[in-house]
């Protein structure tokens, strides 16, 4: 039996794995629970995510990726090994080829770390590809024609913005402002305004259920529970969409500015194409309510959310694995 090629979207928030011929077979949070005393891995993925903020002192739930790059090499390697082993993609005598995605502006040292982690976790040959390019392919864009395509990929740790043509990136920008920062901002806002301490998961819940970034486009209220900073006792409060819009305004404007600066550096012929085709939003952050409306208003071009924004990069790795022979070889060294 031969090993199957696999594509990995190694995200700050989630890891998605695409196996050639099978599609996306794994979608798990990038979290690992470790026993501090013995350094033993106790749980990986969804099981470990449930432990975040709820563990005794000797157990820590680590997110080994920060801002799209590896923050803890050994833990990342254990996590990848665990995921690849559960998939059973290794052949009797052969190892799988792995295509793995990374943000556009990471250093060669960071690239090497990602590559090494994948090799140690069981890959025969590891190829690296830039995330916005793979996301654009996964969103159904034909980036191999001589026309401009623009993609904004808002993940957990980074937002990658790129204009693509002829199968490669023309101008791009990668900023460390994405889903995790939004959660953090909500957490601090509740702490500042209500003197209430809440956890990361509660902040994420608020983001999904009531947050919007386009003023007046949503009007929801949610009850949240946390610990009162004054009395130290549990307390319940209500927050609404308007408050969260104010809390996120500054962070979202950084993404808007980055998108504008990419457009300003784009050759005029490609800019004309983008006005016709619009901008595609991918990544989990594309699901943030009102982000498409805000970008459309600020950039003065149509903005569309991809069909399955969370899965675009993983779908793109699958398409690239199928067409490995046609892709420019220099990318895969």
C-alpha positions as CSV (number, residue, x, y, z in Angstrom):
1,X,0.0,0.0,0.0
2,X,1.3,3.4,-1.0
3,X,1.2,6.5,1.3
4,X,-1.3,9.2,0.4
5,X,-0.2,12.8,-0.1
6,X,-1.6,15.1,2.5
7,X,-2.2,18.9,2.7
8,X,-2.1,20.7,6.1
9,X,-3.5,24.0,7.0
10,X,-1.4,24.6,10.1
11,X,-3.5,27.4,11.7
12,X,-3.1,29.3,14.9
13,X,-6.6,28.4,15.9
14,X,-7.3,25.1,13.9
15,X,-5.4,22.4,12.1
16,X,-7.2,21.1,8.9
17,X,-5.8,18.1,7.0
18,X,-6.7,17.2,3.5
19,X,-5.9,13.6,2.3
20,X,-5.5,13.1,-1.4
21,X,-8.6,11.3,-2.7
22,X,-10.5,11.6,0.5
23,X,-11.0,15.4,1.0
24,X,-10.8,17.1,4.4
25,X,-10.6,14.4,7.0
26,X,-9.5,16.3,10.1
27,X,-10.5,19.7,11.5
28,X,-9.3,20.1,15.1
29,X,-8.3,23.1,17.3
30,X,-4.5,23.7,17.6
31,X,-4.4,23.0,21.3
32,X,-2.3,20.4,23.2
33,X,-2.8,19.6,26.9
34,X,0.4,18.7,28.8
35,X,1.2,17.4,32.2
36,X,3.8,19.9,33.5
37,X,5.4,17.4,35.9
38,X,6.0,14.7,33.4
39,X,5.9,16.6,30.1
40,X,3.5,14.0,28.8
41,X,0.9,14.9,26.2
42,X,-2.6,14.2,27.7
43,X,-4.9,15.4,25.0
44,X,-4.8,17.0,21.5
45,X,-7.3,19.0,19.5
46,X,-11.0,19.3,20.6
47,X,-10.4,17.3,23.7
48,X,-7.6,19.7,24.8
49,X,-9.6,22.8,23.9
50,X,-12.3,21.9,26.4
51,X,-9.6,22.1,29.0
52,X,-8.5,25.6,28.3
53,X,-8.9,27.7,31.4
54,X,-10.3,24.7,33.3
55,X,-7.3,22.7,34.3
56,X,-5.6,22.0,37.7
57,X,-2.2,23.5,38.3
58,X,-0.1,20.6,36.9
59,X,-2.0,20.4,33.5
60,X,-1.6,23.2,31.0
61,X,-3.4,23.6,27.7
62,X,-1.0,25.1,25.2
63,X,-1.6,26.6,21.8
64,X,1.8,25.9,20.2
65,X,1.2,28.3,17.3
66,X,1.2,32.0,17.8
67,X,0.5,34.6,15.0
68,X,0.7,31.9,12.3
69,X,4.2,30.6,13.3
70,X,5.5,27.9,15.6
71,X,6.0,29.2,19.2
72,X,6.7,25.8,20.7
73,X,8.5,23.5,18.4
74,X,8.3,20.2,20.4
75,X,4.6,20.6,21.1
76,X,3.8,21.4,17.5
77,X,5.7,18.3,16.5
78,X,3.7,16.1,19.0
79,X,0.5,17.6,17.8
80,X,1.2,17.0,14.1
81,X,2.5,13.5,14.9
82,X,-0.7,12.7,16.8
83,X,-3.0,14.0,13.9
84,X,-1.0,12.2,11.2
85,X,-1.0,8.9,13.1
86,X,-4.8,9.0,13.7
87,X,-5.3,9.4,9.9
88,X,-3.4,6.3,9.1
89,X,-2.0,7.7,5.8
90,X,1.5,6.1,5.9
91,X,2.1,3.3,3.5
92,X,3.6,-0.1,4.4
93,X,7.1,1.1,3.3
94,X,6.5,4.7,2.2
95,X,5.8,8.0,3.9
96,X,3.3,10.7,2.6
97,X,4.3,13.9,0.8
98,X,3.1,16.9,2.8
99,X,2.1,20.3,1.5
100,X,1.9,22.7,4.4
101,X,0.8,26.4,4.4
102,X,2.4,29.4,6.0
103,X,1.8,33.2,6.2
104,X,3.4,35.3,3.5
105,X,6.0,37.3,5.4
106,X,7.5,34.6,7.7
107,X,11.3,34.4,7.9
108,X,13.4,31.6,6.5
109,X,14.1,30.4,10.1
110,X,10.3,30.1,10.7
111,X,9.8,28.4,7.4
112,X,12.5,25.9,8.3
113,X,10.9,25.2,11.7
114,X,7.5,24.5,10.0
115,X,9.2,22.2,7.5
116,X,11.2,20.4,10.1
117,X,8.2,19.8,12.4
118,X,6.3,18.2,9.4
119,X,9.3,16.1,8.4
120,X,9.7,14.8,12.0
121,X,6.1,14.0,12.3
122,X,6.3,11.6,9.4
123,X,6.5,13.4,6.0
124,X,8.7,12.0,3.3
125,X,9.0,15.3,1.4
126,X,7.6,18.6,2.7
127,X,6.5,21.4,0.5
128,X,5.7,24.9,1.7
129,X,3.2,27.2,0.1
130,X,1.9,30.7,0.9
131,X,-1.5,30.8,2.6
132,X,-3.4,33.5,0.7
133,X,-2.4,31.8,-2.6
134,X,-3.7,28.4,-1.4
135,X,-6.8,30.1,0.1
136,X,-7.6,31.7,-3.3
137,X,-7.3,28.4,-5.1
138,X,-9.6,26.8,-2.5
139,X,-12.1,29.6,-2.8
140,X,-12.4,28.7,-6.5
141,X,-10.4,31.6,-8.0
142,X,-8.5,30.9,-11.2
143,X,-5.2,32.6,-10.2
144,X,-3.3,31.1,-13.1
145,X,-4.7,33.5,-15.7
146,X,-3.1,36.9,-16.4
147,X,-5.8,38.8,-14.5
148,X,-5.9,40.2,-10.9
149,X,-7.5,38.4,-8.0
150,X,-7.5,39.7,-4.5
151,X,-8.0,37.6,-1.4
152,X,-8.2,38.6,2.3
153,X,-7.5,35.5,4.5
154,X,-8.4,36.3,8.1
155,X,-7.3,33.5,10.3
156,X,-6.8,33.1,14.1
157,X,-3.3,34.6,14.4
158,X,-2.7,36.5,11.1
159,X,-4.5,38.2,8.3
160,X,-3.0,37.6,4.9
161,X,-3.9,40.0,2.1
162,X,-2.7,39.3,-1.4
163,X,-3.3,40.3,-5.1
164,X,-2.5,37.3,-7.3
165,X,-2.0,36.9,-11.0
166,X,-0.4,34.3,-13.3
167,X,-0.3,31.8,-10.4
168,X,1.8,33.9,-8.0
169,X,1.5,36.8,-5.5
170,X,2.0,40.3,-7.0
171,X,1.6,42.3,-3.8
172,X,0.8,41.1,-0.3
173,X,0.8,42.0,3.3
174,X,0.6,39.8,6.4
175,X,-0.4,41.4,9.7
176,X,-0.7,39.9,13.2
177,X,-4.3,41.1,13.6
178,X,-7.0,38.4,13.4
179,X,-9.5,36.3,15.3
180,X,-7.4,35.8,18.5
181,X,-6.9,39.6,18.8
182,X,-10.6,40.2,18.5
183,X,-11.3,37.7,21.3
184,X,-8.7,39.5,23.4
185,X,-10.2,42.9,22.7
186,X,-13.6,41.7,23.8
187,X,-12.2,40.2,27.0
188,X,-10.4,43.5,27.9
189,X,-13.5,45.5,27.0
190,X,-15.7,43.5,29.4
191,X,-13.0,43.8,32.1
192,X,-12.7,47.6,31.6
193,X,-16.3,48.4,31.4
194,X,-18.0,45.9,33.7
195,X,-15.1,44.9,36.0
196,X,-15.9,41.3,35.1
197,X,-13.3,38.7,34.3
198,X,-14.2,36.3,31.5
199,X,-12.3,33.5,29.8
200,X,-11.1,33.2,26.1
201,X,-14.0,30.8,25.3
202,X,-16.6,33.2,26.6
203,X,-15.0,36.0,24.5
204,X,-15.1,33.9,21.4
205,X,-18.8,33.1,22.1
206,X,-19.6,36.8,22.3
207,X,-17.8,37.3,19.0
208,X,-19.7,34.6,17.2
209,X,-23.2,35.3,18.7
210,X,-23.4,39.1,18.9
211,X,-20.4,40.8,17.4
212,X,-20.5,43.0,14.3
213,X,-18.0,45.4,12.8
214,X,-20.4,47.3,10.6
215,X,-22.4,49.9,12.7
216,X,-26.1,49.2,12.9
217,X,-26.1,45.9,11.0
218,X,-26.9,43.7,13.9
219,X,-28.7,44.0,17.1
220,X,-28.3,41.0,19.4
221,X,-27.9,40.7,23.2
222,X,-26.1,37.9,25.1
223,X,-25.9,37.1,28.8
224,X,-22.4,36.2,29.9
225,X,-21.1,35.0,33.2
226,X,-17.7,35.7,34.8
227,X,-16.0,36.6,38.0
228,X,-16.6,40.1,39.5
229,X,-13.3,41.8,40.1
230,X,-14.6,43.7,43.1
231,X,-16.4,41.0,45.1
232,X,-14.6,38.0,43.6
233,X,-18.0,36.2,43.2
234,X,-19.6,35.0,40.0
235,X,-21.9,37.5,38.2
236,X,-24.0,37.7,35.1
237,X,-24.2,40.7,32.7
238,X,-25.7,41.4,29.3
239,X,-23.7,42.8,26.3
240,X,-25.0,43.9,23.0
241,X,-23.8,44.2,19.4
242,X,-23.3,47.9,19.5
243,X,-20.9,47.7,22.4
244,X,-18.8,45.0,20.7
245,X,-18.7,47.0,17.5
246,X,-17.1,49.8,19.4
247,X,-14.7,47.4,21.1
248,X,-13.5,46.0,17.8
249,X,-13.5,49.2,15.8
250,X,-9.8,50.0,16.2
251,X,-8.6,46.4,15.5
252,X,-10.7,46.0,12.4
253,X,-9.5,49.4,11.0
254,X,-5.9,47.9,11.0
255,X,-7.1,45.2,8.6
256,X,-8.9,47.8,6.4
257,X,-5.7,49.9,6.3
258,X,-3.6,46.9,5.3
259,X,-6.0,46.0,2.5
260,X,-5.9,49.6,1.3
261,X,-2.1,49.6,1.3
262,X,-2.0,46.4,-0.8
263,X,-4.4,47.9,-3.3
264,X,-2.3,51.1,-3.5
265,X,0.8,49.0,-4.4
266,X,-1.1,47.0,-7.1
267,X,-0.4,47.7,-10.8
268,X,-3.3,49.7,-12.4
269,X,-4.3,46.9,-14.8
270,X,-4.8,44.4,-12.0
271,X,-6.7,47.0,-9.9
272,X,-9.1,47.3,-12.8
273,X,-9.7,43.5,-12.7
274,X,-10.3,43.6,-9.0
275,X,-13.1,46.2,-9.5
276,X,-14.8,43.7,-11.8
277,X,-14.1,40.5,-9.9
278,X,-14.3,41.9,-6.3
279,X,-12.3,40.7,-3.2
280,X,-12.8,37.3,-1.8
281,X,-12.8,36.8,2.0
282,X,-11.5,33.5,3.4
283,X,-10.6,32.2,6.9
284,X,-12.6,32.0,10.1
285,X,-12.5,35.8,10.4
286,X,-14.6,36.1,7.2
287,X,-17.5,34.9,9.3
288,X,-17.3,37.9,11.6
289,X,-20.6,39.7,11.1
290,X,-20.4,42.8,8.8
291,X,-16.7,42.5,7.8
292,X,-17.7,42.2,4.1
293,X,-19.9,45.3,4.3
294,X,-17.2,47.3,6.0
295,X,-14.4,46.3,3.5
296,X,-16.8,46.9,0.6
297,X,-17.5,50.4,1.9
298,X,-13.9,51.3,2.6
299,X,-12.2,49.8,-0.5
300,X,-15.0,50.8,-2.9
301,X,-14.9,47.3,-4.5
302,X,-17.3,44.4,-4.2
303,X,-16.4,42.0,-1.4
304,X,-17.7,38.4,-1.2
305,X,-17.3,35.8,1.5
306,X,-16.1,32.5,0.1
307,X,-18.5,29.5,0.3
308,X,-16.7,27.6,3.0
309,X,-14.3,30.3,4.4
310,X,-12.9,28.0,7.1
311,X,-12.0,25.3,4.7
312,X,-10.6,27.3,1.8
313,X,-6.9,26.7,2.6
314,X,-7.4,22.9,3.2
315,X,-9.4,22.6,0.0
316,X,-6.7,24.6,-1.9
317,X,-4.0,22.2,-0.6
318,X,-6.1,19.3,-2.1
319,X,-6.3,21.0,-5.5
320,X,-2.6,21.7,-5.4
321,X,-1.7,18.1,-4.5
322,X,-3.8,16.9,-7.5
323,X,-1.9,19.2,-9.8
324,X,1.6,18.9,-8.2
325,X,3.2,18.2,-11.6
326,X,1.8,21.3,-13.2
327,X,2.9,23.7,-10.5
328,X,6.2,25.7,-10.8
329,X,8.9,23.5,-9.4
330,X,10.9,26.4,-7.8
331,X,8.2,26.8,-5.2
332,X,8.8,23.4,-3.7
333,X,12.4,23.3,-2.7
